[in-house]
Amino acid sequence: MSSERQPFVRLVDPVKDADPLFDVCKKTVGPALRTGTPNLIAPYIWNVAYIRLCPEFCFSVDDGEGNAVGYVICAPNTPEFVERWREEYIPILESLDPLLKKPEMHPPADWGKDLTLGVLQLLYNPEDMMHPACPKLVEEYPAHLHIDILPDFQRRGFGKKLMEALWEKLRKAGVPGVHLVMEGRNHDAERFYMAVGYSRFDEVVDEGKSGERGKDVNGNLWMVKKL
Ligand SMILES: CC(C)(COP(=O)(O)OP(=O)(O)OC[C@H]1O[C@@H](n2cnc3c(N)ncnc32)[C@H](O)[C@@H]1OP(=O)(O)O)[C@@H](O)C(=O)NCCC(=O)NCCS
């Protein structure tokens, strides 16, 4: 029998796993953000805040040797999370990295022209997570999540295991539903979410432009699951 340790899912250790999971986010973020300054800022939006503010709702894939190689991170209550982001996270951003200086917030960046400004504006505008144009999303599915796994550990069942661990935790906490927003072009991820039990948010949220339910004006998909 092989003596190699098997990977497994466990709770995130907010101290020991912080740097490895920052790295997982840098490597798995959407292709447009995978280089340069936007790549160094992206994890502060889609990783660090969750591990700092609600580590008890964050799970990682451990490679069997103690190294975190993937995660699902979750805010169980989005309105509360947005408030804590503004009150507890924004004030420390510049001390975490001088790159994270508050930008001019108006006018909104043209993402095609200035990605760095785009991600910085997002970092300093947590209210975006409330999807103000459609409050029903957060009302019905108050939790939201992000999930990423390094390529060597993908398609081995860990994404599903991370989700199951998170759902159990959320159910115990009495959370009625969870949502996530994903890039419409990420068809692999869409197939994964559908396979493990998510569905599109059942409303037209792009003023009818696409004619599709659960697709917003930026072409992102809103996926939801009742718990
Ligand atoms: C998306 C991701 C989290 C899925 O995790 P995973 O561990 O690879 O997925 P699993 O092995 O648990 O897959 C469970 C089921 O989902 C489906 N699935 C997963 N990946 C799929 C793919 N690329 N194509 C088609 N179906 C897929 C399959 O039905 C699979 O079951 P099977 O392997 O028995 O057929 C992972 O691949 C990943 O991190 N990708 C890169 C980053 C990313 O896109 N994150 C999501 C951003 S929104």
The ligand as an ORCA input file, in Angstrom:
! r2SCAN-3c Opt
* xyz 0 1
  C     -14.607     24.812    -10.662
  C     -13.879     23.968     -9.612
  C     -14.008     24.641     -8.254
  C     -14.557     22.592     -9.560
  O     -13.928     21.795     -8.578
  P     -13.408     20.314     -8.954
  O     -12.792     19.737     -7.735
  O     -12.595     20.420    -10.174
  O     -14.787     19.607     -9.282
  P     -15.225     18.106     -8.835
  O     -14.147     17.158     -9.188
  O     -15.694     18.122     -7.427
  O     -16.465     17.906     -9.820
  C     -17.763     17.506     -9.425
  C     -18.609     17.331    -10.659
  O     -18.768     18.588    -11.331
  C     -18.724     18.383    -12.752
  N     -17.535     19.081    -13.308
  C     -16.483     19.589    -12.631
  N     -15.613     20.186    -13.472
  C     -16.124     20.031    -14.698
  C     -15.679     20.414    -15.995
  N     -14.517     21.081    -16.167
  N     -16.437     20.069    -17.054
  C     -17.596     19.383    -16.889
  N     -18.072     18.998    -15.677
  C     -17.352     19.318    -14.607
  C     -18.638     16.890    -12.985
  O     -19.932     16.369    -13.071
  C     -17.979     16.436    -11.706
  O     -18.231     15.095    -11.394
  P     -17.349     13.945    -12.124
  O     -15.894     14.373    -12.065
  O     -17.669     12.744    -11.301
  O     -17.848     13.892    -13.535
  C     -12.384     23.791     -9.962
  O     -12.262     23.058    -11.156
  C     -11.609     25.080    -10.099
  O     -11.101     25.592     -9.106
  N     -11.478     25.624    -11.327
  C     -10.673     26.811    -11.604
  C     -11.146     28.052    -10.877
  C     -12.607     28.350    -11.118
  O     -13.083     28.349    -12.255
  N     -13.329     28.625    -10.013
  C     -14.719     28.983    -10.066
  C     -14.829     30.435    -10.318
  S     -16.529     30.947    -10.459
*
